[in-house]
C-alpha cells in the first residue's frame, strides 16, 4: 500500500475537499485525485462519495481512516526508534502550542533548546489548544504545549508545567471596576467577551457561573487572548484573563472568595516512540515544572 496515497486519503478525509488536500500536501488537484484512484483500485473499493461539491467518506472509507492513521503512526514510530539508536539529538521536532503559551511561556525555553541543539529543525505550529490536542492524538505532532483538558483520553499523557491563575477584568472606567465590591451576579448582568465555546478556558469559566445558577452575558467571542484584552481595555465588555497579562490597560475586578485557574502543560501520545529531540524538549519542560514547584 503506497504511503503517499494514504497521506492523500487522510488529507481529503480531514479537509472534506480535494483542492484543500492538494494545498495541504503541496500538490496539484489532479495529482491528489490520481493517488486516490490508485488507492481505490488497489483496495477495490470506493473511498469517497462525490455529490456535487460535497465530499464524504463511504463505509469503506470510514473503515480505512482509523487504520490509515495507525499505519502511518507505526511507520513514524519505527523511523523515530531507529533514528534514536544513534543517540544524536537532531532531525525535525513538530511542536504544537497555543498562541498565548507560545508568546508568553515558551520563548525562554525555545531559546535555550535551539542553542543547546542547533541540529534540530523546529516545526512550531500555533493552534488552539483543542486543535493541538487532536494533532497529538493523530500523530501529526510529537508534543503539544497547551491548556490541559479537564479530562484526558487514555492514549494521551498530560504533564502539568504551569498553574495559570485567571482573573476577572474590565477597563478602569467600566461600571464594574468602579465598585468596591461586586458579586458574580453583578458581573453576569454586563456584556462579556469570552474565548470560543469549544475552548477549555471557556468551559472553566462557564462552570463557575453555572455552579451559582447564573448565565454569563456573552456578547462576543474570540480565541485570541490578546484580542480579548484589547476589547476589554476599550470598555465594551468584561472578561477573564491570565494574571500574567494584567497591566494598566485592564483592572482586576474584586470578587471575594472566587479563585479560578487553568493548567498549562504538555501532552504526548502514550503509544508513540518519541524522538531524541522531543525527549530533550520534555526535559526542559520538566525542569521548568520543578523550578516552579520550588518557587
C-alpha positions as CSV (number, residue, x, y, z in Angstrom):
1,X,0.0,0.0,0.0
2,X,1.5,3.3,-1.1
3,X,2.2,5.7,1.8
4,X,1.8,8.8,-0.3
5,X,-1.7,7.6,-1.3
6,X,-2.6,7.1,2.4
7,X,-1.5,10.7,3.1
8,X,-3.7,11.9,0.3
9,X,-6.6,9.9,1.6
10,X,-6.3,11.3,5.2
11,X,-5.9,14.9,3.9
12,X,-9.1,14.6,1.9
13,X,-11.0,12.9,4.8
14,X,-9.9,15.7,7.2
15,X,-10.5,18.7,4.9
16,X,-13.5,17.4,3.0
17,X,-12.0,18.7,-0.2
18,X,-9.7,17.6,-2.9
19,X,-8.5,21.1,-3.5
20,X,-7.8,21.8,0.1
21,X,-6.0,18.5,0.5
22,X,-3.9,19.3,-2.6
23,X,-3.0,22.7,-1.0
24,X,-2.1,21.0,2.3
25,X,0.1,18.4,0.5
26,X,1.7,21.0,-1.9
27,X,0.4,19.0,-4.9
28,X,-1.9,19.7,-7.8
29,X,-5.5,18.6,-7.5
30,X,-5.1,16.1,-10.4
31,X,-2.1,14.6,-8.6
32,X,-4.2,14.1,-5.5
33,X,-7.1,12.6,-7.5
34,X,-4.6,10.2,-9.1
35,X,-3.4,9.0,-5.7
36,X,-6.9,8.3,-4.5
37,X,-7.8,6.5,-7.8
38,X,-4.7,4.3,-7.3
39,X,-5.7,3.5,-3.7
40,X,-9.3,2.7,-4.6
41,X,-8.0,0.5,-7.4
42,X,-5.6,-1.3,-5.1
43,X,-8.2,-1.9,-2.4
44,X,-11.0,-2.5,-5.0
45,X,-13.4,-0.2,-3.1
46,X,-14.8,3.3,-3.4
47,X,-13.5,5.5,-0.6
48,X,-15.3,8.8,-1.2
49,X,-18.8,9.7,-2.3
50,X,-18.7,12.7,-4.6
51,X,-22.1,14.5,-4.7
52,X,-21.6,17.8,-6.5
53,X,-19.2,19.8,-4.4
54,X,-19.8,17.7,-1.3
55,X,-17.2,15.0,-0.4
56,X,-18.0,12.3,2.1
57,X,-16.4,9.0,3.2
58,X,-18.1,5.8,2.1
59,X,-18.5,3.0,4.6
60,X,-15.2,1.6,3.3
61,X,-13.6,5.0,3.7
62,X,-14.8,5.3,7.3
63,X,-13.3,1.8,8.0
64,X,-10.0,2.7,6.4
65,X,-9.5,6.1,8.2
66,X,-8.5,4.8,11.7
67,X,-6.4,2.1,10.1
68,X,-4.6,4.6,7.9
69,X,-3.8,6.7,11.0
70,X,-2.4,3.5,12.7
71,X,-0.3,2.5,9.6
72,X,1.3,5.9,9.3
73,X,1.8,6.1,13.1
74,X,3.6,2.7,13.1
75,X,5.9,3.9,10.3
76,X,6.7,7.2,12.0
77,X,7.2,5.3,15.3
78,X,9.6,2.9,13.6
79,X,11.5,5.7,11.9
80,X,12.0,7.5,15.2
81,X,13.0,4.4,17.1
82,X,15.7,3.6,14.5
83,X,16.9,7.2,14.4
84,X,17.1,7.3,18.2
85,X,19.7,4.5,18.2
86,X,22.4,6.9,17.1
87,X,21.9,8.9,20.3
88,X,22.0,12.2,18.3
89,X,19.6,15.0,19.0
90,X,18.8,16.1,15.5
91,X,16.1,15.9,12.9
92,X,12.7,17.6,12.9
93,X,10.6,18.3,16.0
94,X,7.0,19.1,15.3
95,X,5.7,21.1,18.3
96,X,2.1,22.3,18.6
97,X,1.3,25.1,21.0
98,X,-1.4,27.7,21.7
99,X,-0.7,31.4,20.7
100,X,-0.8,32.5,24.3
101,X,1.7,29.9,25.6
102,X,3.9,30.4,22.5
103,X,4.1,34.1,23.2
104,X,4.2,34.2,27.0
105,X,5.7,31.0,28.3
106,X,7.8,29.3,25.6
107,X,10.3,31.9,24.3
108,X,13.0,31.3,27.0
109,X,12.7,27.5,26.6
110,X,12.8,27.7,22.8
111,X,15.9,29.9,23.0
112,X,17.7,27.5,25.4
113,X,16.7,24.5,23.2
114,X,17.8,25.9,19.9
115,X,21.2,27.0,21.4
116,X,21.7,23.5,23.0
117,X,20.6,21.5,20.0
118,X,21.3,23.5,16.8
119,X,20.9,20.4,14.6
120,X,17.2,20.1,15.4
121,X,14.8,21.7,12.9
122,X,11.8,23.1,15.0
123,X,8.4,23.0,13.3
124,X,6.2,25.1,15.6
125,X,2.5,25.1,14.9
126,X,0.4,27.8,16.6
127,X,-3.0,26.3,17.1
128,X,-5.9,26.4,19.6
129,X,-5.2,24.0,22.5
130,X,-8.1,21.9,21.4
131,X,-6.8,21.5,17.9
132,X,-3.3,20.9,19.1
133,X,-4.7,18.1,21.3
134,X,-6.1,16.4,18.1
135,X,-2.7,16.9,16.3
136,X,-1.0,14.8,19.0
137,X,-3.8,12.3,19.1
138,X,-3.5,11.6,15.4
139,X,0.3,11.6,15.4
140,X,0.8,14.8,13.4
141,X,2.7,16.5,16.3
142,X,5.1,14.8,18.7
143,X,4.4,17.2,21.6
144,X,1.9,19.9,22.3
145,X,2.3,22.6,25.0
146,X,-1.3,23.7,25.7
147,X,-4.0,24.4,28.2
148,X,-4.6,21.0,29.5
149,X,-8.1,19.4,29.1
150,X,-10.1,18.7,32.2
151,X,-10.2,15.1,31.2
152,X,-7.6,13.3,29.1
153,X,-8.1,10.3,26.8
154,X,-6.3,7.1,27.7
155,X,-3.9,7.3,24.7
156,X,-2.8,10.9,25.7
157,X,-0.4,11.5,28.6
158,X,-0.6,15.0,30.1
159,X,2.0,16.7,32.4
160,X,1.3,19.9,34.3
161,X,4.1,22.5,34.0
162,X,2.4,25.8,35.0
163,X,-0.6,26.7,37.1
164,X,-2.2,29.7,35.4
165,X,-4.4,31.9,37.7
166,X,-7.3,33.6,36.0
167,X,-8.7,37.0,37.0
168,X,-12.0,38.8,36.1
169,X,-11.0,42.1,34.4
170,X,-12.6,45.2,33.0
171,X,-11.4,48.6,31.8
172,X,-10.6,51.1,34.6
173,X,-13.7,53.2,33.6
174,X,-16.1,50.2,33.4
175,X,-19.0,50.4,35.9
176,X,-17.9,47.1,37.5
177,X,-14.4,48.5,38.1
178,X,-15.8,51.5,40.0
179,X,-17.5,49.3,42.7
180,X,-15.6,48.4,45.8
181,X,-17.2,45.0,46.0
182,X,-19.2,43.0,43.4
183,X,-20.7,39.6,43.1
184,X,-20.8,37.1,40.3
185,X,-24.4,38.0,39.8
186,X,-23.4,41.7,39.3
187,X,-20.9,40.6,36.7
188,X,-23.4,38.4,34.8
189,X,-25.6,41.5,34.1
190,X,-22.9,43.1,32.0
191,X,-21.8,42.1,28.5
192,X,-18.7,39.8,28.3
193,X,-16.2,38.8,25.7
194,X,-15.2,35.2,26.0
195,X,-12.9,32.6,24.4
196,X,-14.8,30.4,21.9
197,X,-17.3,27.9,23.3
198,X,-15.1,25.0,22.2
199,X,-12.1,26.1,24.4
200,X,-11.0,24.6,27.7
201,X,-10.9,28.1,29.2
202,X,-14.5,28.9,28.2
203,X,-15.7,25.7,30.0
204,X,-13.8,26.5,33.1
205,X,-15.4,30.0,33.5
206,X,-18.9,28.8,32.4
207,X,-18.9,26.1,35.0
208,X,-18.2,28.7,37.7
209,X,-21.3,30.6,36.7
210,X,-23.5,27.5,36.3
211,X,-22.5,26.5,39.8
212,X,-24.3,29.6,41.1
213,X,-27.2,29.2,38.8
214,X,-26.1,32.1,36.6
215,X,-25.5,32.6,32.8
216,X,-22.8,35.0,31.6
217,X,-23.9,37.6,29.1
218,X,-21.5,36.7,26.3
219,X,-21.8,39.3,23.6
220,X,-18.6,38.4,21.6
221,X,-16.1,35.6,21.5
222,X,-12.6,35.1,20.1
223,X,-9.9,32.5,20.8
224,X,-7.1,35.1,20.9
225,X,-6.5,36.3,24.4
226,X,-4.6,39.4,23.2
227,X,-7.7,40.4,21.2
228,X,-9.9,39.8,24.3
229,X,-7.6,42.1,26.3
230,X,-7.9,44.8,23.7
231,X,-11.7,44.6,23.7
232,X,-11.8,44.8,27.5
233,X,-9.4,47.7,27.6
234,X,-11.7,49.9,25.5
235,X,-14.5,49.4,27.9
236,X,-17.1,47.4,25.9
237,X,-17.0,44.2,27.9
238,X,-15.5,42.4,30.9
239,X,-13.7,39.1,30.6
240,X,-11.4,36.6,32.3
241,X,-7.7,36.7,31.5
242,X,-4.5,35.0,32.8
243,X,-3.0,37.1,35.6
244,X,0.3,37.3,33.7
245,X,-1.5,39.5,31.1
246,X,-2.7,42.1,33.5
247,X,-1.3,45.7,33.3
248,X,-2.6,49.3,33.5
249,X,-4.9,48.7,30.5
250,X,-7.3,46.5,32.5
251,X,-8.4,46.3,36.1
252,X,-8.8,43.2,38.2
253,X,-12.4,43.0,39.5
254,X,-12.8,42.4,43.2
255,X,-14.7,39.1,43.6
256,X,-14.0,37.8,47.1
257,X,-14.0,34.1,47.6
258,X,-13.6,33.3,43.8
259,X,-10.4,31.7,42.6
260,X,-10.0,30.5,39.1
261,X,-7.1,28.9,37.3
262,X,-6.2,26.6,34.4
263,X,-3.4,24.2,34.0
264,X,-0.8,24.6,31.3
265,X,1.5,21.8,30.3
266,X,2.5,19.3,27.6
267,X,0.8,16.3,26.1
268,X,2.1,13.3,24.1
269,X,0.7,10.1,22.7
270,X,1.4,7.4,25.2
271,X,1.8,4.7,22.5
272,X,4.2,6.5,20.2
273,X,8.0,6.4,20.3
274,X,9.4,9.9,20.9
275,X,12.4,11.3,19.0
276,X,15.5,12.2,21.0
277,X,14.7,15.9,20.1
278,X,11.2,15.5,21.7
279,X,12.7,13.9,24.8
280,X,15.2,16.8,25.1
281,X,12.5,19.4,24.9
282,X,10.4,17.5,27.5
283,X,13.4,17.6,29.8
284,X,13.4,21.4,29.6
285,X,9.7,21.5,30.4
286,X,10.2,19.2,33.3
287,X,13.0,21.4,34.6
288,X,10.6,24.4,34.3
289,X,8.0,22.5,36.3
290,X,10.5,21.7,39.1
291,X,11.6,25.3,39.3
292,X,8.0,26.4,39.6
293,X,7.4,23.9,42.4
294,X,10.4,25.2,44.3
295,X,9.5,28.9,43.9
